[in-house]
């Protein structure tokens, strides 16, 4: 096997290790534009043509197309402890970082190191797949297919939204679980979508669909002329990065109960922390988002001012991480420490330009709205909306 003619079976194995669960391949032409031809990955490999796939959640893929970016890539490989794969693709290089559940934090870090948003790719040609101009492709470090597969990890298994979440999205809180708190209902939806390896743009589309009663808070904010887009991103931030983890709450509660709370202020702070743990457990989130009046009621404290002071002290002392409300009239979120504090606002510019992906129809029926046009999907750099027009090929 030469550097310019990799074995098709090796290309297929590498592509399966890169592509998201249930993903297909999109052929691209010599101008790096979508041909509109969707097919299973195996058929794309057999075609011998250049193709792109949307990468799985555990990977961060960087398109290093200048000497400066290649230099930053070298620094990343030397300083990151996570496994990396460097691939030569014509005159450029592609760098894959296996980030596991820490993708958002890794994206934030590489952006801080000088990698631009457009170089962090959601869609990319898999390692050793044909270059659109027939230029050489090769594995640089590690240099063997077996070692590259170890870096990329096992193929991603499909994960779907459970029926109760789809019902919550479509019909709202029919059981009274959220006691009228539509913000926490939206957080629960976001958490479930994160567990299903879905994306912020997909959550934005769910919240923007007027037929989804579970998104009624977003619809109200939009009708009132408020900044609904920022509210949606903040809600996504407050949701769990890797799904709801009740262990975070139990560990926090144990620390609260064993801590030496001193004086009247200490007793108040302890009551507020226990109240937040109770609210977090009830609403399945480690970022409870409630007004100070509700917290005061659960903590059995007299005034909202007392709760505000306690929240400020607890945030300063490291018990909580405050996520400010997107606009006046909405409640701040307070993440129990032990969860990630990387935010979508820090990472939402990582290569997705259109902000609306349509998921496989097997996931959601009609709950996600795609507003991307055919013109968007034919973007020369295949950055925006390329998976919207195509059905999933089984």
NUGUPA-807916 format. One record per residue (C-alpha): residue number from 1; x negated, y negated, z. Coordinates in steps of 0.001 Angstrom, whole numbers. Layout:
     n        xx        yy        zz
   NUM         X         Y         Z
...
***
This chain:
     n        xx        yy        zz
     1         0         0         0
     2     -1354     -3401      -964
     3      -636     -6773       550
     4      1485     -7707     -2492
     5      3497     -4480     -2772
     6      4619     -3236       644
     7      6499        48       767
     8     10289      -460       600
     9     10800      1758      3643
    10      8525      -506      5682
    11     10378     -3636      4521
    12     13660     -2010      5544
    13     12410     -1042      9000
    14     11088     -4541      9633
    15     14272     -6159      8343
    16     16425     -4021     10643
    17     14223     -5066     13574
    18     14750     -8761     12739
    19     18386     -9081     11619
    20     21225     -9771     14035
    21     23657     -6964     14816
    22     25976     -6122     11900
    23     24137     -8670      9759
    24     23886     -8595      5983
    25     21356    -10024      3556
    26     21746    -13046      1287
    27     19738    -13079     -1930
    28     17851    -16290     -2732
    29     16527    -17467     -6084
    30     13207    -18993     -7115
    31     14371    -22437     -5995
    32     15053    -21091     -2479
    33     18791    -21557     -3030
    34     21477    -19047     -2163
    35     22651    -16888     -5051
    36     25892    -16227     -3201
    37     25230    -12495     -3386
    38     25830    -10759       -55
    39     24966     -7130       500
    40     23787     -4666      3133
    41     20142     -5092      4068
    42     19234     -1734      2500
    43     20680     -2844      -853
    44     18776     -6139      -691
    45     15523     -4244      -109
    46     16301     -1885     -2993
    47     16956     -4850     -5307
    48     13354     -6021     -5024
    49     14576     -9630     -4798
    50     13858    -12248     -2173
    51     16463    -12351       578
    52     17119    -13941      3930
    53     18805    -12653      7082
    54     20051    -14307     10242
    55     17719    -13246     13029
    56     18771    -11554     16249
    57     19129    -13517     19472
    58     16008    -12071     21133
    59     13666    -13549     18501
    60     12406    -17048     17802
    61     11240    -17437     14190
    62      9042    -20359     13146
    63      8390    -21428      9557
    64      4858    -22845      9556
    65      4502    -24607      6213
    66      1741    -27166      6892
    67     -1813    -26878      8234
    68      -723    -28833     11315
    69      2113    -26422     12074
    70      -147    -23427     11468
    71     -2520    -24909     14047
    72       300    -25277     16567
    73      1257    -21682     15818
    74     -2274    -20577     16701
    75     -1993    -22419     20020
    76      1351    -20727     20715
    77      -132    -17296     20073
    78     -3091    -18033     22351
    79     -1074    -19457     25242
    80      2248    -17571     25236
    81      2431    -14328     27181
    82      5359    -13094     25070
    83      4667    -10740     22134
    84      4149    -12516     18804
    85      3933    -11455     15163
    86      2204    -13649     12571
    87      3168    -13048      8942
    88      1638    -14488      5795
    89      4240    -15589      3242
    90      2690    -17182       186
    91       863    -20314      1318
    92      2900    -20470      4523
    93      3050    -18454      7706
    94      5983    -17173      9724
    95      5602    -16683     13454
    96      7973    -14423     15359
    97      8153    -14638     19160
    98      9992    -11938     21093
    99     11769    -14075     23683
   100     14329    -11587     25030
   101     16932    -13459     27095
   102     14764    -16595     27196
   103     15229    -17803     23630
   104     16535    -21251     24549
   105     13611    -21900     26907
   106     11101    -20748     24271
   107     12675    -22989     21633
   108     12479    -25926     24018
   109      8810    -25205     24730
   110      7736    -24911     21072
   111      9611    -28131     20285
   112      7661    -29839     23075
   113      4436    -28526     21484
   114      5267    -30259     18198
   115      7298    -27741     16194
   116     10086    -29704     14417
   117     13702    -28622     14585
   118     13798    -27559     10950
   119     10902    -25134     11448
   120     12832    -23137     14068
   121     14806    -20868     11789
   122     18076    -19075     12364
   123     17714    -17479      8941
   124     14442    -16298      7448
   125     12963    -13766      5038
   126     12026    -10640      7034
   127      8356     -9648      7334
   128      6895     -8174      4105
   129     10092     -8898      2135
   130      9452    -10325     -1347
   131      8467    -13962     -1722
   132     10864    -15928     -3936
   133      7978    -16796     -6316
   134      6310    -13398     -6102
   135      3448    -14719     -3959
   136      1561    -12365     -1606
   137      3069    -11352      1721
   138      1191     -9665      4550
   139      1130     -8904      8250
   140     -1659    -10966      9840
   141     -1565    -10218     13586
   142      -782     -7503     14388
   143     -1604     -6129     10967
   144       169     -2762     10947
   145      3871     -2054     10531
   146      4052        66     13680
   147      2483     -2675     15809
   148      4765     -5277     14217
   149      7805     -3174     15087
   150      6657     -3024     18708
   151      6577     -6830     18820
   152      9986     -7254     17166
   153     11727     -4778     19450
   154     14569     -2376     18745
   155     17347     -3287     16300
   156     20117     -5312     17902
   157     23310     -3433     18694
   158     26642     -5137     17885
   159     28523     -6716     20796
   160     32094     -7909     20536
   161     34389    -10116     22544
   162     36667     -8022     24775
   163     40404     -8179     24166
   164     41089    -10189     27336
   165     38751    -12954     26162
   166     40375    -13105     22746
   167     43757    -13302     24495
   168     42430    -16106     26732
   169     41184    -18010     23691
   170     44380    -17592     21713
   171     47034    -17866     24453
   172     45327    -19687     27330
   173     45606    -18826     31027
   174     48787    -16742     31056
   175     47941    -15075     34408
   176     47211    -18217     36453
   177     43641    -17125     37130
   178     42247    -20637     36656
   179     44944    -22476     38633
   180     45269    -25085     35897
   181     41530    -25794     35686
   182     41090    -25788     31913
   183     37417    -26775     32114
   184     36584    -23575     33976
   185     38674    -21607     31507
   186     36463    -23010     28740
   187     33327    -22094     30715
   188     34562    -18507     31043
   189     35131    -18357     27282
   190     31631    -19730     26670
   191     30095    -17177     29050
   192     31849    -14308     27271
   193     30673    -15589     23898
   194     27093    -15781     25159
   195     27330    -12191     26384
   196     28428    -11248     22861
   197     25317    -12938     21405
   198     27438    -15662     19841
   199     26206    -19193     19310
   200     26945    -22772     20283
   201     28270    -23556     16760
   202     30715    -20646     17095
   203     31871    -21968     20477
   204     32269    -25415     18935
   205     34448    -23877     16239
   206     36581    -22059     18832
   207     37112    -25265     20784
   208     37935    -27152     17592
   209     40634    -24719     16471
   210     43976    -26346     17332
   211     45763    -22995     17459
   212     43611    -21789     20381
   213     45424    -22606     23626
   214     42304    -21692     25577
   215     40714    -24811     24068
   216     43480    -27155     25229
   217     41071    -29265     27312
   218     38978    -30020     24246
   219     42097    -30909     22269
   220     43276    -33289     24991
   221     39897    -35048     25117
   222     39902    -35434     21345
   223     43431    -36843     21386
   224     42395    -39361     24040
   225     39468    -40530     21916
   226     36850    -39217     24357
   227     33480    -37668     23470
   228     34707    -34114     22989
   229     31547    -32991     21156
   230     29315    -33721     24141
   231     31859    -32112     26487
   232     31745    -28913     24418
   233     27950    -28815     24551
   234     27978    -29479     28308
   235     30481    -26665     28769
   236     28193    -24342     26829
   237     25316    -25431     29067
   238     27288    -24598     32190
   239     28079    -21112     30985
   240     25764    -18252     31820
   241     22767    -17825     29508
   242     22836    -14011     29712
   243     26358    -13532     31002
   244     27844    -14017     34453
   245     25529    -12598     37127
   246     27272    -12182     40487
   247     23878    -11363     41985
   248     22925    -15039     41709
   249     25900    -15939     43902
   250     25253    -13207     46472
   251     21579    -14133     46744
   252     22445    -17811     47087
   253     25033    -17071     49749
   254     22542    -14952     51696
   255     19990    -17772     51621
   256     22627    -20255     52757
   257     23640    -18098     55705
   258     20041    -17534     56823
   259     18789    -21119     56353
   260     18235    -23324     59454
   261     20766    -26103     58780
   262     20014    -28950     61201
   263     22379    -31550     62627
   264     25752    -32721     61420
   265     24528    -33282     57861
   266     23099    -29772     57786
   267     26429    -28260     58813
   268     28168    -30281     56112
   269     25668    -29147     53485
   270     26136    -25522     54534
   271     29921    -25838     54259
   272     29611    -27319     50765
   273     27264    -24548     49629
   274     29579    -21831     50924
   275     32504    -23560     49207
   276     30595    -23644     45912
   277     29730    -19945     46285
   278     33413    -19167     46870
   279     34474    -21193     43849
   280     31748    -19601     41733
   281     32903    -16105     42674
   282     36565    -16875     42035
   283     35903    -18352     38600
   284     33063    -16022     37511
   285     30415    -18688     36998
   286     27176    -19692     38665
   287     27807    -23288     37598
   288     30993    -24286     39426
   289     32479    -27417     37863
   290     35034    -28989     40181
   291     35913    -32446     41384
   292     34737    -33445     44846
   293     38347    -33338     46085
   294     38602    -29612     45283
   295     35212    -28908     46871
   296     36266    -30836     49969
   297     39432    -28761     50226
   298     37582    -25446     50039
   299     34846    -26649     52411
   300     37486    -28052     54774
   301     35761    -31404     54924
   302     37509    -34695     55515
   303     36432    -37118     52776
   304     35219    -36996     49201
   305     32414    -39391     50111
   306     31064    -36806     52549
   307     31020    -34179     49801
   308     29279    -36520     47348
   309     26499    -37195     49855
   310     26139    -33484     50558
   311     25905    -32663     46846
   312     23204    -35303     46405
   313     21183    -33881     49308
   314     21575    -30295     48114
   315     20475    -31257     44608
   316     17448    -33139     45923
   317     16508    -30192     48168
   318     16670    -27722     45282
   319     19783    -25775     46253
   320     21674    -27019     43195
   321     20945    -28259     39690
   322     23352    -30994     38656
   323     24679    -31024     35095
   324     26272    -34458     34590
   325     29758    -34724     33161
   326     29959    -35615     29487
   327     32150    -38644     30198
   328     33891    -40493     32996
   329     36864    -38731     34519
   330     35287    -35268     34198
   331     33571    -33305     36955
   332     29844    -32694     37184
   333     28655    -29106     37181
   334     26371    -27741     39898
   335     24349    -24685     38963
   336     23381    -22455     41856
   337     19623    -22198     41628
   338     18486    -18835     40331
   339     20030    -19381     36902
   340     18335    -20917     33868
   341     18592    -24687     33466
   342     17681    -24816     29779
   343     20462    -26713     28037
   344     22009    -26581     24613
   345     21510    -30330     24344
   346     17791    -29645     24452
   347     17933    -26906     21815
   348     20890    -27475     19547
   349     18667    -28911     16787
   350     16845    -25642     16169
   351     17462    -25267     12467
   352     21268    -25171     12303
   353     22406    -28308     10508
   354     26130    -27787      9971
   355     27303    -26682     13410
   356     29974    -24232     12221
   357     29331    -20513     11718
   358     32123    -18079     10922
   359     31672    -14764     12800
   360     32477    -11304     11452
   361     36262    -10891     11218
   362     36030     -7799     13423
   363     35139    -10055     16364
   364     37744    -12736     16583
   365     40639    -12489     14131
   366     41466    -16182     13503
   367     40075    -17861     16579
   368     37008    -19427     14959
   369     37377    -22125     12354
   370     34766    -22498      9636
   371     34589    -25952      8118
   372     31550    -25452      5892
   373     31981    -26047      2179
   374     30547    -24042      -684
   375     28193    -26952     -1329
   376     26812    -26563      2197
   377     26281    -22852      1710
   378     24213    -23497     -1402
   379     21746    -25723       416
   380     18284    -25350     -1193
   381     16756    -24425      2133
   382     19590    -22085      3171
   383     19759    -23881      6518
   384     23403    -24717      6776
   385     26491    -22556      6853
   386     25112    -19796      4661
   387     26958    -17046      6446
   388     30373    -18730      6410
   389     31663    -17849      2940
   390     30795    -14162      2996
   391     32737    -11257      4504
   392     30822     -8639      6433
   393     29790     -5704      4225
   394     30157     -2304      5857
***
